[in-house]
């Protein structure tokens, strides 16, 4: 089957596809990749803080953010650095943009892949043939420069017929000398720097340093569970209580 590649610059623009690759490089998808690399067995992505709190249980670590900072009562923020070393078996992740984008992708595609710069090479090798959609999480309902940049990096390297939106993303990626420049240029990178999290931007800009490719293994109401695609299927989600 030939491969085509399209880009949805926002979750609201996403459509059904054979494969959806979700990108929220600052920081949700980077946090997921790093968490699984660090040793978390799986990451439970949820669409609200309330749903995350309802899933609290022994062995589960609550992580998330609102306005870039850790919500009250959560164990971790949405920082990939904080996932090392793991503090439990599973990470429950509730973020403003990335986690809901993954939940949406799970309703649209049978195969959902989590991408960032840190697993760039591994993702490009893993994406199968067919209708491929690169879904950018954006920021508060608006497109984000950094997600478009990563989508362009992926689209440029896939052997595929590219849609106009994919060609636009490729052009954005070519406009920057490197990942650090692209991630620092947008509003997302500036917002993190403003709250003292500039080191996260540098971490998220590192390229192809892990081979983990998180993929969807289970979905439910407001929940999408991902694990390392090289591992076997995981058991069903059971809520606390």
C-alpha positions in Angstrom: 0.0 0.0 0.0 1.5 3.4 -0.9 2.0 5.9 1.9 0.4 9.4 1.9 1.2 12.0 4.6 -1.0 14.9 5.7 -0.7 17.3 8.6 -3.5 18.5 10.9 -2.2 21.7 12.6 -4.8 21.4 15.3 -6.8 18.5 16.9 -10.0 20.1 15.7 -8.8 19.6 12.1 -8.0 16.0 12.6 -9.8 13.3 10.6 -10.0 9.5 10.5 -6.7 8.0 9.1 -5.0 4.7 9.0 -2.2 6.1 11.3 -2.1 9.2 13.4 1.2 10.5 14.7 0.6 12.9 17.6 3.1 15.7 18.2 3.3 18.0 21.3 7.1 18.4 21.5 6.7 21.1 24.3 6.1 18.9 26.2 3.6 16.1 26.5 4.8 13.8 23.8 8.4 14.3 24.9 7.4 13.5 28.5 5.6 10.3 27.3 8.7 9.1 25.3 11.0 9.9 28.2 8.8 8.2 30.8 8.7 4.9 28.9 12.4 5.1 28.2 12.9 5.7 31.9 11.0 2.5 32.9 7.3 3.4 33.2 5.4 0.4 31.9 2.7 2.6 30.2 1.3 6.1 30.2 -2.4 6.7 30.7 -3.3 10.0 28.8 -6.5 11.6 30.0 -8.4 14.6 28.9 -9.1 16.3 32.2 -7.4 16.8 35.6 -10.5 15.4 37.3 -10.2 12.1 35.3 -6.5 11.9 36.2 -7.3 12.3 39.9 -10.0 9.6 39.7 -7.4 7.2 38.3 -5.0 7.6 41.3 -3.9 4.3 42.7 -0.8 2.7 44.2 1.9 2.5 41.6 0.4 5.3 39.5 2.1 8.6 39.3 0.0 11.7 38.5 1.7 14.1 36.1 0.4 17.2 34.3 0.2 20.9 33.9 -2.0 23.9 33.6 -0.3 27.1 32.4 3.0 25.2 32.3 3.1 24.4 36.0 2.1 21.3 38.1 -1.5 21.2 39.2 -2.3 21.0 43.0 -2.1 17.4 44.3 -0.1 16.0 41.3 3.1 14.2 41.8 4.9 15.6 38.8 4.6 18.4 36.3 4.7 17.9 32.6 8.5 17.8 32.5 10.3 15.0 30.8 13.2 15.5 33.2 11.0 14.7 36.2 10.2 11.2 34.9 13.7 10.1 35.6 13.9 7.9 37.6 10.4 6.4 37.5 8.4 6.7 40.8 5.9 4.1 39.9 4.7 1.5 37.4 2.3 3.8 35.4 2.2 7.5 34.6 -1.2 9.2 34.4 -0.7 12.3 32.2 -3.2 15.2 32.1 -2.0 18.3 30.1 -3.7 21.2 28.4 -3.0 20.3 24.8 -1.1 17.1 24.2 -3.0 14.5 26.3 -6.4 15.6 24.9 -4.9 15.4 21.4 -3.9 11.8 22.0 -7.3 11.0 23.3 -8.8 12.5 20.1 -6.4 10.6 17.9 -7.4 7.3 19.6 -11.0 7.9 18.4 -9.9 8.5 14.8 -7.2 5.9 14.1 -6.5 2.3 14.9 -2.8 3.0 15.0 -1.6 6.0 17.1 2.1 6.8 17.4 3.6 9.3 19.9 6.4 11.5 18.3 8.9 14.1 19.4 12.4 15.0 18.5 14.0 12.6 21.0 12.6 9.6 19.1 12.6 11.1 15.6 14.6 8.5 13.8 12.7 5.6 15.5 9.3 7.1 14.6 10.2 7.5 10.9 11.3 3.9 10.8 8.1 2.7 12.6 5.4 4.5 10.6 3.7 2.0 8.3 2.4 2.5 4.8 -1.1 3.9 4.3 -2.8 7.1 5.1 -0.7 8.8 7.7 -1.8 11.9 9.6 0.6 14.0 11.6 -1.5 15.6 14.3 -0.1 18.8 16.0 -1.5 19.4 19.5 -1.1 23.2 19.2 -1.5 25.6 22.1 -4.9 26.6 23.5 -6.7 26.0 20.1 -4.0 27.7 18.0 -1.3 26.2 15.9 2.2 26.1 17.5 5.4 26.7 15.6 7.3 23.9 17.4 4.7 21.2 16.6 4.6 22.3 12.9 8.4 22.2 12.8 8.5 18.6 14.0 5.7 17.6 11.7 7.7 19.1 8.8 10.8 17.2 9.9 8.9 13.9 9.8 7.0 14.6 6.6 10.2 15.5 4.8 11.7 12.1 5.6 8.8 9.8 5.0 8.7 8.2 1.6 5.2 9.4 0.8 3.0 11.6 -1.3 2.6 14.8 0.7 -0.5 16.9 1.0 -0.4 20.7 0.8 -0.4 20.9 4.6 2.5 18.5 4.8 4.4 20.7 2.2 3.7 23.8 4.4 5.1 22.0 7.5 8.2 21.0 5.5 8.7 24.6 4.5 8.5 25.7 8.1 11.1 23.1 9.1 13.5 24.3 6.4 13.2 27.8 7.7 15.2 27.0 10.9 18.9 26.1 11.2 18.1 23.5 13.9 15.6 22.3 16.5 16.8 24.5 19.3 16.2 27.6 17.2 12.7 26.4 16.2 11.6 25.5 19.7 13.0 28.7 21.2 11.3 30.9 18.6 7.7 30.1 19.3 5.3 31.2 22.1 5.5 27.8 23.8 9.3 27.9 24.3 9.0 31.5 25.5 6.3 30.6 28.0 8.4 27.8 29.5 11.4 30.1 29.7 9.3 32.7 31.5 8.4 30.3 34.3 12.0 29.0 34.7 11.6 25.9 32.6 14.0 26.8 29.8 16.0 23.7 30.5 13.0 21.6 29.3 13.1 23.3 25.9 16.8 22.3 25.5 15.9 18.7 26.6 13.0 18.5 24.1 15.2 19.8 21.3 17.6 16.8 21.5 17.2 14.6 18.5 17.0 10.8 18.0 18.5 9.9 21.4 16.0 7.1 22.3 14.5 4.3 20.3 11.2 4.1 22.1 8.1 4.5 20.0 5.0 4.8 22.2 1.8 3.5 20.5 -1.8 3.2 21.5 -2.6 -0.1 23.2 -6.0 0.7 24.7 -8.7 3.4 24.7 -11.7 4.4 26.8 -13.9 7.3 27.7 -11.5 10.3 27.8 -8.5 7.9 28.1 -5.8 6.7 25.7 -3.2 4.3 27.0 0.2 4.0 25.3 3.2 1.7 25.8 6.3 0.9 23.9 5.3 -0.5 20.6 8.0 -3.2 20.8 6.3 -4.7 23.9 3.4 -7.1 24.2 -0.1 -6.0 24.9 -0.8 -4.6 28.3 -3.7 -5.5 30.6 -7.0 -3.6 30.7 -7.2 -0.3 32.5 -8.9 -0.6 35.9 -9.9 2.5 37.8 -9.1 2.8 41.4 -11.9 1.7 43.7 
